[in-house]
């Protein structure tokens, strides 16, 4: 059943919590304002910190349809917005010729009607829905080219799409729009001005332990604390790619499958590939460095427990 939009920041945090998403106050505030004022929300941050998950949780908790546009280099309007069904149009022309139809204007008008229009995610998001406006996720926008960013300006500011042969399609009610970027390149200011902005940072140790408790409850409490402490330490190093929350969860689940109740240097060395994704980073951490970090983490946890 579709749910109504949250009425406060606290309600927004509770909504995310119902979807097992542990959000800080600033994120809940940004999301509440975007929903309340019907503005797109642009989420930027490192890969694996939970930006995409926010759109999925909104879709599930609000009971709205999720429309996801996965961005990539070379993405254009025919893949993102619409294209004409050329094969069907050609068939219609052949049928008209065979039947002896002579009204070319009527045929041309019919060929560019809605029944020949193939709607892609951005156009689908502008259509009315009985469950309420859908959640439109434009994921990893930084992977696209600047011309596609320019195309988005009309959609994000006026929630409409202009099709030259058909006309302008305007959303009766704006969709919930979430844009994400891993910041592999800068997004143009013109697009950012049309959105509310929030930087999704790596979580604190306390919040990451909460996330583990929700997403990997089978992990022993001692193991979970050590995993979080180890990952937090790695993020303080100058690695090519620091592990995100997604990698923390993968590692914890892998350790559970190996029946680990606590971290050991040998197990860390054997499972670093679930946590780090570049060989240079793995080579740097394996062995004595992993043992040093683990020893430091265990000492800090023991000191915390003793207080």
N, C-alpha and C positions, 0 to 999 in steps of 0.2 A: 504494500500500500504506500502511495506517495505521502511524504511528510511535508509539513510546512517549514519554511525557512526559520533558522534560529532567531530569537528576538533579542539576544544580548551576546556579549563576548563569552560569558560563562556558558550559555546555551550552545554556542559554537564549539567550545572546548569539549562539552559533554557529547555533542554530536560526533565529533572526531573520536572520542573515547569509545563510543558505542561501536565504532568500526575498528577498534583496537589500534588506533593511531594516537601516540603519545605526543601531544603538541605543547610547545611553550606558549606563554601568554601573548607574546608579540605576534606569533603566527596566527593564533586564534583571533586576535584583534584585526589583523590584515584581512583575514578571510571573512570575518563578520562584516566589515565595512564594504568589501567587494560585493558580497551577497546583498547587503542592505541597499547600497547605492547603484547596484546593477552595473558594475564596472568589471572588466577583465582583470584577473590577478596574474601578474607575471612573477614566477618563482625562479630564482637563480641560485645556483649553488653547485658544489661538487657532485659528481656522479655517485649515486647510491645513498643519498641522504634522505630520500623519501618524498621527492617533489611529485613524481608521477602518482605515487600512492594516494596523495591527497585527493586527486580527481576521482580515483576509484572508490575511495571511502565516501566521498560526497554522493556519488551515483548510488552506492549501495544503501547508505543511511537515509537519503532523501527519496529513494525509490524512483530516481530519474534515469532515463536512458543515457548511456555513456557513448559518446562519439569520439573516437581517438584518431587523430591525424599524426602519424609517425613521420617526422620530417627527415629529409635526406637531401644530399646535394643534387640539384637538377629538378627538384619538385616544382611542378607547374600547376596551372589552373585546371588542366584536364584531369589530373590525378587528385587534386585537393578540393576543387569546387564543382565543376561540371564538365561534361562533354556531350556532344550530340551523337546519337546512335546512327552513325553513317550507314551501316549495313541495312538497318531497317528503313532509313530514308531512301536509299537506292531501290529497295524492294517496293516501297510505296510509289516511287516514280515509275517503275516498270509496270506496276499494276494499273496506274493511271493511264499510261500510254496504251496498254492493252485494252482498256475499257473505252478509249477514245475521249477521255476527258480533255477539254480545251481551255478551261479557266485556269490559266497559269498563276494568276494572283492568289486564287483560292488554294491552289496546290502548294504554293510557296508558303502561304500563311499556315497551312496545316503541317507542313514539314518541320516548321520551327515552333510547334506547339509543345505543351508539356509532356505529351505521351512519347515524344522522341528524345526527351531530356534525361540523361543519365546523371543522377544526383550523387555527388561525392560528399564526404563528411561536412565540409563547411556550409554547403547548401542545405544539407539535411538538418543541420543545427538551427536553421532559420524557420523550419516548418513548425506549425503548432502541434502540440502533443497533449493528449488527455491527462497524462501523468504530470504535466508541467514542463517548462522549458528544459531541454536536455542539458547534460554536462558535456561541454566541448573541451577536449584535451588536445592542445597543440603541443606535441611533445618534442623536445630537443630542437627548438627553433634555430639554435645556433648552427645546426647542420645544413640549413638551407642557404640559398643565395640572397643577396640584397634585393633583387627584383621581386622575389616572392614576398619579402617583408613589405615592400611598397604596396603589393596587391592586398595585403591584409588590412591596410589602413582604413579602407571603407567599411570593412566588416566590423572592425573593432570600435570604430567611432559611431557609426550609424546602424550597425547590425543589419546591413543590407548588401546585396550583390547585384551588380548591373550586368546583364547579359545582352550584348548588342542586338542580337536577332529576336530577343524575347521581351526585354524590358527589365525593370528593377524589381527584385524580390526583397521584401522587407519583413523582418520577423515581427509578428504581432506582439511578442514578448521576448526580451533579450534572453539568450541562453546563458547558462553559467559557464564562463570561459576561464580555463586555466591554461596558461602558457608556461613552459619550462625551458630552461637553458642551462647547459653545463659550462657555459662561459668559455668555450673554445675560441670564440670571437665575440667582439662587442656587437650588441644589437643597437640599431639606429635609434636616436633620441625620439624621432617622430612616432615610432611604435611604442616606446616606453611611456611617452606622455599620455597615451590613450589607456594606460593600465595603472592599477595600483601595483606597487613593487614590494617584494619581500625577499631577503636573502635567507635561504635555508642553510644553516650552518650544521657542522657536526654536533651531535648532542653531547651534553655533559655526561660524566660517568654515571651520575644518579639516574638521569633520564634514559641512558642506554641500558642500564640494568632493568628499568621498567619495561623497555621495549623487548628485551630478552625474555623477561618473565611472561609477557603476553604472547610473543611469537614462537618461543622455544621453551615452553613450561617444563618439558621433560629434562632439561639441563639442571644438574645439581646446583644448588645455590653457591657453593664454594667454587665450582667450575665456572659458573656465570660471572662471578665477581672477578676471577682471574682472567677470563677471556676479555672482559671489558677493560680491566686494568692494562692488559697487554696491548690491546688495540689502541687505547688512549695514548699509551707510550709511543707506539709506532707513528701516530699522527703528529707527534712532536718532533719527529726526525725529518730530515730533508729527503724524502722518498720521491721517486718519479710519480707514483700514484698511491696516495694514502688510502687505506681501506675505508669504505663507507659502511653505513649501517647494514646494507644488504650483505656485505662480505662478513660482517660480525655474525649475522644470523646464519649464514652458510657455514661458517667455521664452527659455531656452537653446535649446530645440528650434525655436522660431520663428526665432531668429538663425541657426541652422544651415541652415534652409530658405532663408534669404536669403543664404547663402554668406558669412557674416561670419566672419572669422578673429580680429577684435578689435572692441571697442566703439568707436563713433564718435558724437559728439553728435547728428548728423542721424538716425542709425538709432535711437538711444534715443528721440528725440522721436516717430518714426514708429511705434514698437512699444510705447510705454508702456501701451497698452490691454491688452496681454497680462499686464502686471505689476501694474498698479493698476486698481481696479474702480470708483473714484469720480472724477467729473469734477473736483471741487475739488482732489483730490490730484494728478491729472494736470496741471491748470493750474498748480499750485504748483511742480511739478518740471520741466516742459517749459522748454526754452530755457536761460537762463544758469545756473539752479540745477543742471540736469542736467550741463551742461558743467563746472561747478565741482566737483561730486561725482566725475565721471569723472576729471578732472585730479588730484584728491586720491587717488583709488584707484590710478591709474597711478603716481603718485609713491611711494606706500606699497609697491606691488608691486616697483617698481624698487629701492627701498631694501632690501627683503627679499631680492631676488635677489642684490644686491651683497654681502650679508654672507657 
